[in-house]
Amino acid sequence: MAQRRLRVMVAKPGLDGHDRGARVLSRCFRDAGYEVIYTGCHQTPEQIAAAAIQEDVDMVGLSCLSGAHRYLFPAVKKLLVEKGADDIVVVGGGIIPDQDFKLLYDAGITALFTPGTTLESIVEWINTNVKPR
Amino acid sequence: MYFAKELLDQSSTLRKKWEDEVKRVVAKNPDQKPEPLWSTVSDLPIKRLYTPEDIKDMNFAEDISYPGQFPYIRGNQVTGYRGKFWTFRMFSGMGDAKTTNERWHLLLKEGQTGLSTAFDFPTLMGYDSDSPKARGECGKCGVAIDTLEDFMQLVDGVPMDKVTTSMTINPPATALWAMYCAAAQIRGIPLDKIGGTIQNDMLKEFIAQKTLMCPPEPSVKLISDTVEFGTKYVPRWNTISISGYHIREAGSTAVQELAFTLRDGMEYVEDVLRRKGLDIDSFAMRLSFFYNSHIDFFEEIAKLRAARRIWAKAMRDRYKAKDPRSWWMRFHTQTAGCSLTAQQPYNNVVRTATEALAAVLGGTQSLHTNSLDEVLCLPSDHAVQIALRTQQIIAEETGAANTIDPLAGSYFVEALTNEMEEQAWDYIHKIDDMGGMVSAIEKGFPQLEISDAAYKYQRQIDANEKIMIGVNKYVSEKVEPIPFLEIDDSVETEQIARLTAVKRKRDNKAVKKCLDDLKNACKKGENVMPYCIEAVKELASVQEICDVYREVFGEYRDPGLY
């Protein structure tokens, strides 16, 4: 039986409006053959977690360039775990200083992609590490 | 015709000779890359050489002329930069009002000549620091302002009747401008003595920057309120800074930045004319603009020159403004944040210097130069000093300010200016045909045009068709750590405590009455500004004012187009 296509959510948590990366990645994921759900800006962690579960996605990609990732990324992961969706892979991107990587990995964020990462390498990472649930 | 026939004939003959030579040389030594890749960062094709023939159809008086004369392509000021340099205006704000006030005083001491405020995301979106939506964001991307108390601290020691202050604030612009007005009045400075700018450009928020609150229609109405109030009572204030900066940062091309910005400007003009019935010449001169200066040197210079000419033509011919000052496009420029790289961050100093020089050669009236660390964090004191010095070196060492519009008459620069103008008008007419910018935004037109361009550019970077040094060429394994300015999470706790104390001590009955009055004014379609000023004086918060707007006008959510 053919595997179903990956379902990927691109989400913008918090009040940050820098959505260029999120929009470019949504297009890239669409072209890579995934089913893409893009939330648009200004989603609360609660909204993102609820939508991810409702849409039955395999991965959530969080994008934040405002500096609030330290609070927002772990908050999304925690809510997913609480709702029993700990198998949804959560990755993040944006302006994430090196010194925050450990905090985010410890909170269950699987991978972080920072400026300069190629689209191709992100798709390759997803194809290797994310499987349909 | 711009040149005599004799010269054009000569040019044509010599060009053919040169073209034959090119063919011969290229057959032996091919170019470094194929023809289509010799293009601007925005993908505008550039020819190997430009000649008099490329600008032969120009009309000197209508298309070029002199500084201070229509079409102002050579600048608004008759004396250029000799009378006064552009304003050195560094965008800054971080943490709480006190920290930002200290940075402002440092910058003024170092020779900055105008102030510019960066607010944090909760303030930008009209939420107070204690809102659940503000969690994690307080003071991070700019300064947190909740009430007039914070604001008084922000402008402490700032000579408000001498230094002009720009505030990058959009949905809550009425509330923050009201605070500036109230602060001036409390200090005994009359409103007609204060000068500055509020960004107050909601159309580009829907298109690009995405600090959103109410739907487009009432958002434009609030902007027209500020234009009317400024025209009557605060005549030295620029009530809109019509901005292409964020459109470009969101991934647009230079032509899209030019076209969407100017069409946004036309939308505001039309709304004020229609809704307020003001005479075009009473307010047009207070409209200001804000452009990006990206890394493609000549494209940026051409863009800024084209922008002045398009606006002059639009104001004179489309809106029938009679006062020449209404034809001026005055603008601030910021170097391109999106051109900077986290890799090898010291290279960013060179990028910023190049972009700043383009802005100056394009005739900017005001300039922010990005700091080398802005791709990673808010700028540190040292990085911001280098950025300011970059402007001072351009102004006082390079000679770039000696003569006005030094690139005028360049076959290439004039041809590129013409081409960008033509392409911008095509977009402007297309948006006219859609029923204007509000309607184009509702259809998602500018948003998707920008997404197309952003995606294409990223693909070109990934394919090494466009180069970013340190990212896809000359990559260095060695990481150069740079000092990092971090905003402590304690800013949030302290700011919330301050707000709680204000809410406890103020006259809450008076606040409620002010907010009720504001609500009634909104419902009746009255100008909100006088009500906002009363409300902030009673220490109503930014969110309390914005909640009134949300209640009366409704909330707008990002449709998430990509």
Interface residues (C-beta under 8 A of the other chain):
Chain A: K12 G14 L15 D16 G17 H18 D19 R20 A22 R23 V24 S26 R27 C28 Y38 T39 G40 C41 H42 T44 S66 G67 A68 R70 Y71 L72 I95 P97 Q99 T114 P115 G116 T118 L119 E120
Chain B: F121 P122 L124 M125 Y127 P132 K133 A134 R135 G136 E137 K140 C141 E205 Q209 K210 T211 L212 E249 A250 G251 C338 T341 A342 Q343 V375 L376 C377 S451 A454 Y455 Q458 R459 I461 D462 V471 F484 E486 I487 D489 R557 D558 P559 G560 L561 Y562
